[in-house]
Amino acid sequence: MAPMKVLDPDAGSRSVVDRALSILATFQGTRSRQALSDISRNSGLPIATCYRIVQRLTEWGALERDTDGRYRVGLRLWEVASRAPRSVGLQRYARPYLLDLYETTGFATHLAIREGVELVSIERFHNPRKNPRRPIIGDRYQMHISAIGQVLLAYAPRHIQEEVLAGDLPAFTTHTYTDRDTLERVLVDIQRTGYAVSDRQTDLENVAVAAPVRGFDGSVIASVSLSYPPETGDVRGMVHLIRLTATSISRTLAAAGYGDVAN
């Protein structure tokens, strides 16, 4: 990998850095390829400013330009991101167990970490004949709406829990927890039992079970989940499988001395 060049002569300027970061931040969710006008609109930057910074990002390799003129995340940025141990290292250790659980059950498996008051999806396996809208790897989601998020929230520091509980708790379905008192009781129950069950809280097609993944020091650093149709009915069996998977990943991380401090 060639030595990195300074991205901009004014790289020391906070405003220039912020503008570049705001451009990169537009590439999320379904916005994997964008025209310059899309990037300008989604970043809130004037088209001329956006053009200048996009050109420099493209020159460096953070973005790449397709033949149709649209931009996508570049290989150089992926190379840098691949050195982030919190997501990529964890993903590498957990992937065999997630894949095994998916192949055993045929149901979708998911791995996520917490970043502040949101969860970040870092790995998933699902039926290729189905194309669920979420989760998308690399995207951020609110924690109160899913089993995997509720586990991360249950083991988060109290000030993080308080910020989420005191904030907006929008409903995704009629089953979503939107009441502070109810959600707080659920978090206590997750700490007591070691798992979460989300019954059609994110969408009406899936029930999910989730369990915490621990680092070598015993702290919760991630969560894994298994999603399946409501008519499957075997909640106890699914809970057993997801807890077994979480325990296996945790043991592997402990043996490798892997751990991290959640934000």
KEKE-353354 format. One line per 5 residues: for each residue x negated, y negated, z of N, C-alpha, C. Coordinates in Angstrom, 3 decimals. Layout:
KEKE-353354
X/Y/Z/X/Y/Z/X/Y/Z  ...
END
This chain:
KEKE-353354
-0.854/1.196/0.000/0.000/0.000/0.000/-0.887/-1.242/0.000  -0.676/-2.154/-0.950/-1.499/-3.350/-1.081/-1.314/-4.266/0.110  -2.328/-5.061/0.450/-2.179/-6.003/1.573/-1.019/-6.951/1.323  -0.331/-7.287/2.377/0.816/-8.180/2.244/0.352/-9.605/1.958  1.066/-10.249/1.019/0.823/-11.660/0.751/1.761/-12.483/1.626
1.379/-13.734/1.885/2.297/-14.635/2.570/3.474/-14.876/1.651  4.660/-14.738/2.176/5.864/-14.789/1.354/6.120/-16.162/0.785  5.748/-17.220/1.510/6.059/-18.579/1.091/5.011/-19.503/1.672  4.582/-20.542/0.954/3.602/-21.476/1.517/4.077/-22.092/2.814  5.399/-22.182/2.978/5.968/-22.763/4.194/6.431/-21.691/5.166
5.763/-20.516/5.132/6.218/-19.397/5.957/6.223/-19.730/7.436  5.419/-20.723/7.844/5.421/-21.128/9.236/6.662/-21.910/9.610  7.399/-22.353/8.628/8.619/-23.125/8.902/9.740/-22.184/9.292  10.339/-22.454/10.439/11.433/-21.615/10.924/12.594/-21.611/9.952  12.892/-22.771/9.327/14.037/-22.860/8.436/13.862/-21.975/7.205
12.657/-21.902/6.673/12.399/-21.066/5.500/12.562/-19.589/5.859  12.023/-19.200/7.002/12.158/-17.816/7.450/13.628/-17.461/7.663  14.346/-18.364/8.319/15.759/-18.108/8.574/16.539/-17.947/7.278  16.225/-18.757/6.279/16.929/-18.661/5.006/16.645/-17.326/4.312  15.383/-16.905/4.364/15.031/-15.625/3.759/15.739/-14.472/4.464
15.774/-14.541/5.789/16.441/-13.496/6.554/17.944/-13.485/6.291  18.526/-14.669/6.137/19.966/-14.724/5.862/20.287/-14.112/4.507  19.373/-14.240/3.568/19.553/-13.611/2.252/19.473/-12.104/2.376  18.470/-11.604/3.073/18.337/-10.156/3.249/19.524/-9.577/4.003  20.067/-10.346/4.939/21.184/-9.863/5.754/22.469/-9.701/4.948
22.527/-10.282/3.756/23.743/-10.124/2.947/23.851/-8.736/2.345  22.752/-7.994/2.311/22.765/-6.657/1.724/23.168/-5.641/2.786  24.465/-5.501/2.993/24.987/-4.564/3.980/26.360/-4.096/3.536  26.779/-2.971/4.131/28.085/-2.417/3.775/28.146/-2.065/2.306  29.170/-2.529/1.624/29.343/-2.218/0.204/28.535/-3.155/-0.693
27.859/-4.147/-0.094/27.100/-5.111/-0.886/25.668/-4.639/-1.087  25.494/-3.504/-1.744/24.155/-2.980/-1.993/23.526/-3.600/-3.229  24.342/-4.100/-4.155/23.868/-4.790/-5.356/24.664/-6.087/-5.496  23.947/-7.189/-5.663/24.614/-8.484/-5.707/24.018/-9.373/-6.795  24.888/-10.148/-7.434/24.427/-11.195/-8.334/23.930/-12.368/-7.497
23.168/-13.247/-8.097/22.636/-14.397/-7.375/23.759/-15.240/-6.781  24.852/-15.385/-7.526/25.986/-16.165/-7.018/26.604/-15.512/-5.785  26.608/-14.164/-5.749/27.119/-13.451/-4.581/26.228/-13.700/-3.361  24.914/-13.625/-3.584/23.968/-13.838/-2.491/24.114/-15.253/-1.942  24.256/-16.217/-2.845/24.430/-17.608/-2.423/25.687/-17.770/-1.579
26.772/-17.193/-2.047/28.044/-17.322/-1.317/27.983/-16.611/0.031  27.432/-15.393/0.064/27.424/-14.600/1.294/26.415/-15.109/2.323  25.380/-15.794/1.862/24.378/-16.337/2.791/24.701/-17.764/3.203  25.579/-18.422/2.440/25.906/-19.809/2.732/24.846/-20.790/2.282  23.936/-20.342/1.412/22.853/-21.206/0.927/23.200/-21.780/-0.449
22.755/-22.998/-0.734/22.950/-23.566/-2.074/22.308/-22.673/-3.131  22.879/-22.643/-4.317/22.412/-21.738/-5.353/20.956/-21.990/-5.721  20.532/-23.268/-5.747/19.150/-23.581/-6.110/18.174/-23.063/-5.051  18.503/-23.293/-3.785/17.672/-22.790/-2.688/17.632/-21.269/-2.705  18.796/-20.674/-2.902/18.900/-19.220/-2.946/18.046/-18.649/-4.081
18.104/-19.262/-5.233/17.333/-18.791/-6.386/15.848/-18.799/-6.074  15.359/-19.907/-5.497/13.931/-20.034/-5.209/13.454/-18.952/-4.238  14.221/-18.723/-3.170/13.806/-17.736/-2.169/13.966/-16.313/-2.693  15.023/-16.065/-3.431/15.233/-14.729/-4.015/14.083/-14.383/-4.964  13.632/-15.374/-5.735/12.510/-15.126/-6.635/11.254/-14.730/-5.873
10.987/-15.402/-4.749/9.807/-15.049/-3.960/9.953/-13.690/-3.297  11.172/-13.391/-2.800/11.417/-12.078/-2.206/11.254/-10.971/-3.248  11.674/-11.247/-4.463/11.538/-10.273/-5.553/10.076/-10.093/-5.931  9.351/-11.181/-5.972/7.924/-11.123/-6.287/7.171/-10.274/-5.265  7.548/-10.422/-3.993/6.884/-9.662/-2.924/7.314/-8.204/-2.906
8.521/-7.928/-3.385/9.019/-6.553/-3.399/10.117/-6.266/-2.405  10.549/-7.308/-1.658/11.653/-7.113/-0.710/12.968/-6.910/-1.436  13.091/-7.501/-2.624/14.263/-7.312/-3.476/13.798/-6.848/-4.859  14.675/-6.183/-5.566/14.419/-5.781/-6.944/15.591/-6.224/-7.806  15.308/-6.572/-9.067/16.334/-7.057/-9.985/16.652/-5.982/-11.008
17.938/-5.608/-11.103/18.376/-4.622/-12.087/18.388/-5.223/-13.489  18.568/-4.347/-14.464/18.622/-4.808/-15.850/19.842/-5.687/-16.106  20.877/-5.538/-15.290/22.072/-6.374/-15.475/22.005/-7.672/-14.675  20.852/-7.931/-14.056/20.665/-9.195/-13.357/21.049/-9.181/-11.890  21.541/-8.058/-11.405/21.906/-7.975/-9.985/20.685/-7.567/-9.158
20.723/-7.938/-7.881/19.609/-7.668/-6.979/19.977/-6.575/-5.979  18.978/-5.815/-5.569/19.144/-4.789/-4.548/17.917/-4.797/-3.653  18.006/-4.130/-2.497/16.862/-4.046/-1.588/15.709/-3.338/-2.287  14.523/-3.916/-2.167/13.362/-3.378/-2.862/12.611/-2.309/-2.092  11.799/-1.571/-2.821/11.036/-0.475/-2.237/10.062/-0.976/-1.177
9.501/-2.151/-1.369/8.526/-2.686/-0.407/9.169/-2.879/0.964  10.419/-3.338/0.958/11.117/-3.533/2.231/11.402/-2.195/2.902  11.736/-1.176/2.107/11.946/0.161/2.656/10.661/0.709/3.265  9.533/0.410/2.635/8.254/0.876/3.174/7.990/0.283/4.553  8.288/-0.985/4.695/8.117/-1.641/5.993/9.086/-1.053/7.012
10.362/-0.897/6.605/11.386/-0.384/7.518/11.078/1.037/7.974  10.405/1.805/7.117/10.112/3.203/7.461/9.148/3.323/8.627  8.532/2.213/9.011/7.613/2.228/10.150/8.282/1.841/11.458  9.603/1.695/11.436/10.338/1.359/12.661/10.626/2.642/13.431  9.932/2.906/14.540/10.063/4.186/15.230/11.424/4.396/15.867
12.109/3.298/16.237/13.350/3.463/16.976/14.421/4.154/16.141  14.486/3.848/14.851/15.489/4.476/14.009/14.921/5.654/13.235  13.797/5.428/12.541/13.275/6.462/11.653/12.716/7.652/12.424  11.969/7.385/13.520/11.439/8.489/14.308/12.538/9.321/14.917  13.522/8.661/15.488/14.669/9.358/16.058/15.422/10.127/14.993
15.606/9.515/13.848/16.295/10.158/12.732/15.582/11.448/12.333  14.271/11.408/12.278/13.487/12.575/11.871/13.659/13.727/12.851  13.643/13.426/14.150/13.800/14.483/15.147/15.222/15.044/15.166  16.202/14.181/14.961/17.607/14.595/15.101/18.176/15.253/13.857  17.645/14.917/12.691/18.251/15.363/11.430/18.483/16.870/11.346
17.527/17.733/11.709/17.784/19.181/11.583/18.989/19.648/12.399  19.173/19.068/13.573/20.298/19.471/14.434/21.622/18.939/13.896  21.611/17.731/13.373/22.830/17.182/12.768/23.231/17.991/11.544  22.241/18.342/10.738/22.527/19.127/9.538/23.043/20.511/9.897  22.439/21.117/10.909/22.894/22.440/11.340/24.333/22.392/11.834
24.678/21.364/12.591/26.048/21.224/13.092/27.027/21.014/11.937  26.625/20.196/10.970/27.480/19.974/9.802/27.684/21.273/9.024  26.604/22.010/8.789/26.707/23.246/8.008/27.487/24.319/8.757  27.414/24.308/10.077/28.146/25.291/10.883/29.641/25.016/10.885  30.012/23.753/10.984/31.426/23.396/11.133/32.083/22.911/9.845
31.294/22.328/8.939/31.852/21.703/7.752/32.405/20.319/8.023  32.210/19.831/9.250/32.724/18.519/9.631/31.591/17.491/9.704  31.967/16.224/9.584/30.984/15.143/9.522/30.259/14.957/10.853  28.955/14.754/10.777/28.142/14.477/11.962/27.503/13.099/11.803  27.212/12.465/12.936/26.780/11.063/12.908/25.821/10.808/14.060
24.802/10.007/13.802/23.826/9.591/14.806/23.767/8.071/14.810  23.826/7.469/15.993/23.802/6.004/16.093/23.032/5.579/17.325  22.513/4.361/17.275/21.859/3.734/18.412/22.587/2.430/18.721  22.296/1.875/19.889/22.887/0.591/20.247/21.896/-0.523/20.011  22.377/-1.610/19.449/21.588/-2.822/19.277/22.423/-3.975/19.805
22.095/-4.461/20.985/22.902/-5.505/21.600/24.290/-4.982/21.933  25.319/-5.660/21.425/26.705/-5.261/21.713/27.316/-4.479/20.553  26.481/-3.998/19.637/26.978/-3.230/18.498/26.227/-1.909/18.393  26.820/-0.968/17.659/26.099/0.252/17.339/25.571/0.132/15.916  24.447/0.792/15.671/23.860/0.839/14.338/23.814/2.293/13.903
24.403/2.580/12.754/24.421/3.935/12.216/23.078/4.241/11.570  22.444/5.364/11.962/21.126/5.666/11.392/21.059/7.013/10.671  22.071/7.854/10.820/22.094/9.108/10.061/23.499/9.702/10.079  23.877/10.391/9.010/25.142/11.112/8.982/25.097/12.178/7.911  25.896/13.205/8.100/26.118/14.247/7.104/27.623/14.441/6.964
28.092/14.555/5.730/29.523/14.742/5.512/29.745/15.481/4.204  30.951/15.972/4.010/31.313/16.698/2.802/31.129/15.803/1.580  30.281/16.208/0.616/30.052/15.345/-0.549/31.289/15.146/-1.418  32.279/16.016/-1.248/33.519/15.854/-2.020/34.403/14.767/-1.422  34.060/14.348/-0.205/34.778/13.254/0.433/33.844/12.044/0.514
34.403/10.883/0.488/33.590/9.680/0.547/34.168/8.712/1.579  33.961/9.019/2.855/34.514/8.157/3.903/33.965/6.745/3.808  34.806/5.769/4.104/34.400/4.371/4.027/33.368/4.012/5.081  33.368/4.716/6.167/32.443/4.449/7.254/32.189/5.733/8.012  31.068/5.842/8.700/30.037/4.816/8.836/29.096/4.797/7.633
28.486/3.658/7.403/27.458/3.492/6.381/26.129/3.335/7.099  25.157/4.139/6.715/23.854/4.096/7.375/23.259/2.690/7.270  22.835/2.173/8.404/22.263/0.840/8.460/23.258/-0.232/8.844  24.556/0.099/8.812/25.565/-0.891/9.163/25.812/-0.922/10.671  26.399/-2.016/11.112/26.710/-2.239/12.522/28.214/-2.189/12.741
28.616/-1.670/13.886/30.041/-1.545/14.196/30.283/-1.862/15.661  31.502/-2.268/15.954/31.892/-2.483/17.343/31.938/-1.138/18.068  31.619/-1.150/19.338/31.478/0.105/20.070/32.778/0.642/20.638  33.791/-0.204/20.823/34.996/0.253/21.520/35.898/1.134/20.673  35.649/1.200/19.346/36.620/1.852/18.450/36.338/3.314/18.186
35.194/3.843/18.620/34.816/5.209/18.250/34.220/5.950/19.433  34.242/7.266/19.351/33.649/8.086/20.413/32.157/7.819/20.537  31.477/7.742/19.405/30.026/7.533/19.432/29.678/6.174/20.023  30.501/5.171/19.721/30.284/3.845/20.288/30.616/3.789/21.760  31.670/4.465/22.164/32.066/4.468/23.571/30.998/5.131/24.444
30.340/6.157/23.919/29.239/6.770/24.665/28.109/5.769/24.851  27.739/5.086/23.768/26.665/4.092/23.869/27.035/2.973/24.835  28.289/2.565/24.811/28.747/1.507/25.712/28.768/1.983/27.161  29.167/3.228/27.374/29.253/3.774/28.733/27.896/3.791/29.428  26.819/3.985/28.657/25.485/4.059/29.241/24.672/2.785/29.025
25.335/1.730/28.563/24.665/0.444/28.368/24.543/-0.289/29.695  23.620/-1.240/29.788/23.523/-2.063/31.003/24.850/-2.779/31.278  25.081/-3.096/32.531/26.354/-3.680/32.920/26.653/-4.994/32.202  25.630/-5.806/31.951/25.897/-7.090/31.299/26.351/-6.897/29.852  25.880/-5.819/29.216/26.358/-5.505/27.859/27.806/-5.041/27.922
28.111/-4.167/28.866/29.496/-3.713/29.031/30.425/-4.893/29.273  29.993/-5.798/30.137/30.831/-6.948/30.477/31.076/-7.831/29.260  30.062/-8.021/28.447/30.223/-8.852/27.243/31.220/-8.228/26.278  31.161/-6.908/26.131/32.101/-6.225/25.233/33.508/-6.255/25.826  33.630/-5.920/27.101/34.940/-5.859/27.744/35.625/-7.223/27.792
34.840/-8.263/27.917/35.407/-9.610/28.000/35.687/-10.216/26.630  35.188/-9.560/25.591/35.352/-10.093/24.247/36.593/-9.557/23.547  36.636/-9.808/22.258/37.757/-9.362/21.435/37.655/-7.856/21.202  38.756/-7.147/21.409/38.813/-5.696/21.191/39.886/-5.412/20.132  39.573/-5.653/18.869/40.580/-5.503/17.819/41.003/-4.058/17.618
42.238/-3.861/17.206/42.787/-2.530/16.942/42.547/-2.141/15.493  42.032/-0.937/15.286/41.905/-0.395/13.938/43.077/0.521/13.616  43.632/1.141/14.652/44.860/1.919/14.543/45.667/1.651/15.816  46.843/2.242/15.886/47.657/2.078/17.100/47.056/2.827/18.284  46.047/3.661/18.032/45.414/4.442/19.102/44.157/3.771/19.665
43.696/2.701/19.041/42.468/2.040/19.486/42.648/1.417/20.867  41.622/1.573/21.700/41.658/0.927/23.012/41.471/-0.589/22.830  42.463/-1.357/23.198/42.376/-2.824/23.094/42.566/-3.502/24.448  42.746/-2.701/25.474/42.965/-3.222/26.823/41.713/-3.008/27.662  41.244/-4.056/28.295/40.009/-3.986/29.077/40.072/-2.904/30.152
41.143/-2.864/30.924/41.242/-1.924/32.033/41.197/-0.477/31.540  41.901/-0.218/30.444/41.904/1.141/29.890/40.514/1.538/29.430  39.868/0.641/28.682/38.529/0.946/28.176/37.534/1.130/29.318  37.660/0.337/30.360/36.752/0.459/31.495/36.914/1.818/32.175  38.160/2.292/32.300/38.391/3.624/32.878/37.801/4.711/31.989
37.891/4.535/30.677/37.332/5.498/29.736/35.815/5.573/29.888  35.163/4.438/30.047/33.713/4.413/30.195/33.264/5.137/31.466  34.008/4.949/32.545/33.705/5.646/33.795/33.859/7.153/33.601  34.899/7.546/32.882/35.144/8.963/32.642/34.043/9.576/31.772  33.546/8.822/30.803/32.457/9.313/29.958/31.204/9.550/30.791
30.910/8.629/31.702/29.752/8.799/32.582/29.911/10.028/33.467  31.137/10.311/33.858/31.392/11.454/34.738/31.291/12.780/33.986  31.849/12.839/32.770/31.925/14.102/32.030/30.758/14.329/31.081  30.158/13.240/30.601/29.050/13.375/29.662/29.463/13.477/28.211  30.696/13.122/27.902/31.128/13.129/26.499/32.329/12.202/26.325
32.626/11.897/25.064/33.783/11.056/24.732/34.610/11.738/23.656  35.915/11.504/23.704/36.836/11.977/22.675/37.606/10.772/22.148  37.579/10.579/20.848/38.307/9.477/20.212/39.352/10.079/19.276  40.605/9.932/19.653/41.707/10.530/18.894/42.324/9.498/17.957  41.875/9.511/16.696/42.412/8.645/15.642/42.343/7.155/16.008
41.259/6.753/16.631/41.109/5.351/17.035/40.464/4.485/15.949  39.662/5.120/15.089/39.031/4.385/13.995/39.871/4.464/12.731  40.419/5.641/12.458/41.345/5.857/11.357/42.292/6.977/11.776  43.308/7.218/10.978/44.336/8.196/11.348/44.030/9.594/10.830  42.882/9.758/10.188/42.543/11.052/9.594/41.574/11.871/10.430
41.016/11.285/11.499/39.953/11.979/12.221/40.048/11.839/13.736  39.706/12.940/14.390/39.401/12.945/15.819/37.887/13.100/15.909  37.264/12.480/16.887/35.813/12.597/17.032/35.440/12.873/18.478  34.383/13.655/18.638/33.787/13.877/19.953/32.338/13.414/19.881  31.815/12.913/20.988/30.447/12.387/20.995/29.789/12.650/22.328
28.457/12.680/22.313/27.676/12.919/23.532/26.384/12.120/23.462  25.803/11.802/24.619/24.574/10.990/24.648/23.324/11.798/24.313  22.379/11.130/23.685/21.049/11.680/23.418/20.070/10.933/24.317  19.230/11.671/25.007/18.312/11.070/25.980/16.860/11.185/25.525  16.068/10.190/25.921/14.642/10.212/25.649/13.909/11.009/26.709
12.589/10.992/26.629/11.794/11.817/27.539/11.971/11.418/28.995  12.352/10.147/29.234/12.512/9.678/30.612/13.934/9.838/31.133  14.805/10.443/30.330/16.175/10.676/30.749/17.146/9.564/30.411  16.644/8.434/29.895/17.538/7.332/29.540/18.259/7.637/28.225  19.476/7.129/28.104/20.266/7.349/26.887/19.773/6.385/25.818
19.318/6.928/24.690/18.763/6.104/23.619/19.585/6.191/22.335  20.552/7.128/22.287/21.361/7.290/21.084/22.598/8.106/21.432  23.435/8.309/20.431/24.617/9.142/20.601/24.852/9.906/19.305  25.417/11.098/19.431/25.785/11.897/18.256/27.273/12.212/18.321  27.887/12.344/17.146/29.316/12.639/17.129/29.646/13.650/16.044
30.810/14.260/16.199/31.361/15.217/15.249/32.803/14.808/14.992  33.158/14.604/13.724/34.506/14.171/13.360/35.226/15.274/12.613  36.504/15.450/12.922/37.258/16.548/12.319/38.742/16.175/12.245  39.507/16.856/11.393/40.937/16.539/11.247/41.709/16.852/12.525  42.731/16.064/12.852/43.503/16.294/14.083/44.115/17.681/14.171
44.469/18.260/13.016/45.131/19.565/13.043/44.197/20.699/13.442  42.885/20.427/13.479/41.940/21.459/13.917/42.230/21.869/15.358  42.472/20.903/16.196/43.001/21.171/17.528/42.047/21.645/18.602  40.889/22.204/18.248/40.005/22.820/19.232/39.076/21.790/19.868  39.619/20.913/20.698/38.813/19.847/21.298/37.727/20.432/22.193
38.080/21.421/23.004/37.103/22.002/23.933/35.923/22.608/23.175  36.220/23.320/22.089/35.150/23.912/21.291/34.270/22.859/20.646  34.877/21.790/20.160/34.115/20.720/19.526/33.242/19.987/20.539  33.766/19.778/21.728/32.986/19.143/22.787/31.768/19.999/23.128  31.968/21.310/23.208/30.853/22.213/23.498/29.769/22.088/22.423
30.169/22.044/21.158/29.200/21.976/20.060/28.430/20.656/20.062  29.132/19.550/20.296/28.434/18.263/20.241/27.516/18.089/21.450  27.909/18.615/22.591/27.030/18.525/23.763/25.796/19.408/23.574  25.979/20.554/22.958/24.858/21.441/22.673/23.886/20.775/21.705  24.427/20.120/20.702/23.587/19.419/19.729/22.830/18.274/20.394
23.516/17.493/21.203/22.879/16.374/21.894/21.774/16.871/22.830  22.031/17.961/23.521/21.033/18.524/24.432/19.808/19.015/23.661  20.038/19.651/22.517/18.927/20.155/21.704/18.061/19.017/21.194  18.698/17.941/20.733/17.932/16.784/20.276/17.151/16.169/21.438  17.805/16.043/22.582/17.160/15.452/23.759/15.942/16.274/24.187
16.036/17.578/24.159/14.905/18.436/24.527/13.754/18.269/23.549  14.081/18.137/22.265/13.045/17.927/21.256/12.349/16.589/21.468  13.129/15.561/21.786/12.550/14.252/22.045/11.666/14.277/23.289  12.120/14.985/24.318/11.333/15.087/25.555/10.008/15.781/25.293  10.055/16.854/24.491/8.834/17.597/24.179/7.854/16.746/23.376
8.403/15.827/22.570/7.561/14.950/21.751/7.149/13.682/22.489  7.672/13.503/23.709/7.377/12.289/24.452/8.027/11.056/23.868  9.151/11.275/23.169/9.828/10.158/22.494/10.825/9.503/23.436  10.790/8.186/23.467/11.748/7.437/24.255/11.744/5.998/23.828  12.773/5.287/24.206/12.852/3.872/23.853/13.742/3.181/24.863
13.622/1.870/24.918/14.471/1.076/25.793/15.537/0.422/24.935  16.810/0.722/25.232/17.897/0.128/24.455/17.935/-1.372/24.675  18.381/-2.085/23.634/18.481/-3.546/23.719/19.809/-3.970/24.286
END
